[in-house]
Amino acid sequence: MKMIFLSAIAILLIVNLDAFSQSPRKYYHISNGWTDLNVSGKIAGKFSWQIENQHRREDMQGDYNSSTITGNPYNNLNQHVFRPYIHFQLNPNVRFSLMPLGWIGSNRFKEGQPAAFFSELRITPQVILTQNFGRLRMDHKFRYEFRWIGKDVSVDDKSFLYSGDFSDATFKERFRYQLKAVLPINHAKMDDKTLYVQAYDEVFINIGKNVSNINMFDQNRAMIGLGYKFNRFLAVEAGYLQQTIYRFNNSTKDNVDINNVLQLNLAVSNFEQIFRKKQ
């Protein structure tokens, strides 16, 4: 496990240094507000389930026109992310997961307003390896995404869960690695009424024969924040996330989005026990 930790640090450093070392580039800073509802519960034995419902909103909308800035990071819906998971906890340090079918709906923008909409279907296997150093917990998350990206449709054609047109979908693959640290502050362990600090860095690598060298490194996310665990059922989290997206899709192939994100999370655990009567 020590070798995994050291190798992970090396991967993050190499990828990030390579991504940031190339210049000159055009950086576009965009304010975002992300809210996440995460509900999980037990199935049986070592199996459990999880549903994540995330809304991502932003201010300036992708056309990089400063006149569209409102000062409100929740101004327009950028993405709606719906991800269900099935987990298998092999032991306290190893968890295997599968997202059998996730859905992501995204807006495209022009002059600060939604101009088109497209959906994505995603299948994702995942492994999380956990290390404990005293009260500090380190998670290594390895995720591989099989992605089917639908065609653009009119924003007026969106139905409940926004639907989508997959008649001529584009298939892509992406690998993600996240190194996350969680440290309880007022207790030695994550007991009830625990205040904790967390931080992570995650790299995204596009994979496949149709991926050009310039688009291989997709994005990086770095987050730091605080959380409070009320009890075994409820926790809230707030943090700052910087999402760096290496688009390189303008005429000079040098545009990079820097999304400054206020992230608010609500986690509901042991859902099947919440309404169970006490014996």
N, C-alpha and C positions, 0 to 999 in steps of 0.2 A: 504493500500500500504506500510505503514511503516513496518508492520509485514512481508510482502513479502520480503522486502529488508533485514531485520534482519535474516529471515530464510534462505535466499539465501547465506548470508555471512557464516552462520553456516554450511550449506551443503558443501560449498567450503573448509572451514577449516577442517572439519571432514574427508572428502574424501581425501584431499591432505595430511593431517598428517598421515592418515592410510597408504596411498600408499608409502610415503617416509620413514615411520618408520621401515619398514621391511628391514632387512639386514642379511648377506652381499649380494650384487648384483654386476653384471658386467654391467658397463655403457659404451655405445658406442656412441661417439660424431660424428655426421655426418653433414657436411655443406649442406645447401639446398638453392635454390632460387625459390620462388613462384611468379608467375605473374597472375594477375586476371583482367579480363574485365567484368564489371558489367553494363548491360544496362537495363533500366526500363522505363515504361511509363504508362499512364492512359488508362483504358478501358472505363468505364462509371460509374458515381456516385461514390460509395465508392470502386469500384473494380479497380485494377491495375495489371500490369504484370512485371516480372523481368526475365532476363536470365543471368546466371553466367557462364563464360567460364574460367576455371583456369588450368594453366599448372604448375605442380610441378616437379622440377628437383633437382637432388642431386649429390654429389660427390662420396663418397664411397658407394657402392651399396649392402647393405644388407648382404654381406658375412663376414663383419667385418675384412677384410684383409687390414691391413694398407698399403700394397704395391699398392693397387688400388687407393689411394688418389692422386688426380691430383692438388688440390688447387683451382679447378673451381667448384663452387656450382651449375653451370648450365651444368655440364658435360654430364649427361644422363637424359632422360625423365623418371621420376618415375611414375607420374600419370597425367592423363588428366581427369578433372572433368567438366561435363556439367549438370547444374541444372536450369531448368525452374520453375518459381513460379507464382501462382495466389494469390493475396492478397485481403483481405477485411478489410478496416479500419473502425472498429466499431465506434470508437471515437478517439480523439487525443492520448489516453493512451493505447488503445488496438487494436492490429492487428492480425487477423487470416490469416494463409497462408497454401497453399497446393502445394507441388511439385508432380504433377501427375505421372511423370516418369523421373527420372534422370539417367544419365549414367556415370560410372566411369571406366576408363581403367587403369590397373596397370601392370608394369613390375616386374618380379622376376629376381634376379641377381645371378650370379655365377662368382667369380673371377673378379669382377668389371665390368662385361658386361651383358646386357640383355640376359637371358637364357630361359625365358618363359613369356607369357602374359595371363592375365585373365581380364574379364569384370565383372562389377556389375550393376544391375538394382536396382533402389531405389524409393520407394514411401514415402513421408515425410509430415505429418501434423506438423504445427508449430504455436506457439503463442508467441507474443512479448508484454510485459507489460512495459510501459514507465513511469518513474518518473522524475520530474524536481525539482532541488534544486537551485534556482537562475538561473545562466547561465549553471550550470552543468546538463547534461542529463544522466540518468541511464536507461539502457535497460536490461530487464530480458527475455532471449530467451529460450523457452522450445521447444525442437525438439524431435520427435519420428521417428525412421527410420525402415522401413520394407525393408530388404535387400535380394536380390537374387544374390549370388556370383557364377559366371560361372566357368567352368573347365579351367585348363591351356591349352594353345595352343602354337604352335610354334610362335616365334616372327616374322617369315617370312610370317605367315598367316594373319597378320593384314591388314585390308582394310581401306578405309576412315571411320573415326570415329571408326576404329579398330575392329569393329564387336564384336565377342565373341561367345562362345559355352555354351548355357544354357540347353543342353540336360539332364544334371544331376546336376542342380544347388543346392547349399547349402543355406538354408534359415536361416537368423539371424535377430535379433532385437536389437536395441540400443537406449538408451535415452541419450540426451545431454542437459546440462544446461549451459548457458553462461551469465555472468554478465559483462556488458560493460559500460564504462564511456566515455563521449565525452564532451570536454570543449573548447569552442571558446576562442581564446587568444586576438585578436585585435578588436573584436566586442562583444557586449553583447549577440547577437544572431547569428545564422548561416546565415548571409547575404552574398551578393556577396563579393568577395575578402576577405574571412575569413580564417585565419590560425587557426588550432585547433589541440589539442592533444587528443589522444584516447588510451584507455587501456582496456583489457578484460582478463578474465580467464574463461576457459570452461572445464567442466569435461564430460567424455564419460563413460557410464555404459552399459555393455553388459547385455541383458535380455533374458530369455528363459530357458526352462527346461534342455537344453543340455549345459548350461554354467556352468563350474566348478567354485568353489569359487575363485581359484587363478586367473581366467581369467575374473572375474566380472568387475573389474576396468580396462577399456581398455586403456585410455590415458588422458592426460591433456595438454591443450594449454594455454600459457600465452603470451600476446602480449602488446607491447607499441610502439607508433609511432606518426607521425605527418601527418596532412592532410592540403590541401589547396583547398577551394571551390572558383573556378573562378567566377561562376555564377550559375543560376538554371539548367544549362545543364551539367556542367563539374566539376569534382573534381579529385584530384590525392592524393594518400596516399603512405607512405613508413614507414616501421617499422621493428622491430626485434620481432620474434616469437620463443618461445621455445616449441617444441612439444616433450612431454615425452610419449613414447609408451611402455607399460608394456607387452612385448611379452611373456616371460616365455615359449618359445617353444624350448629351447635347452635341452641338456641331464640333466643339473642340475637345470632347471627351474628358472634361475636367471638373464636372459639377458634383459636389458632395453635400448631402443634407446633414445638418446637425440639429436633431430634434431634442429640445430641452423639455423633458417630460415631468410633470407632477403626477406621481403614481399613487393611487388610493386603492387599497385592497380590503375586502371583507372575506374571511375564511370561516366556513361552517363545517365542523368535523363531527364524526360519529352521528351522522344525521338520523340513522335508524333508531337511535336511543333517545333522541330529544323528546319525543312524545310518549315514550314508554312510561307507564305508571310505576312509581316506586313501590317496591314490595314492603 
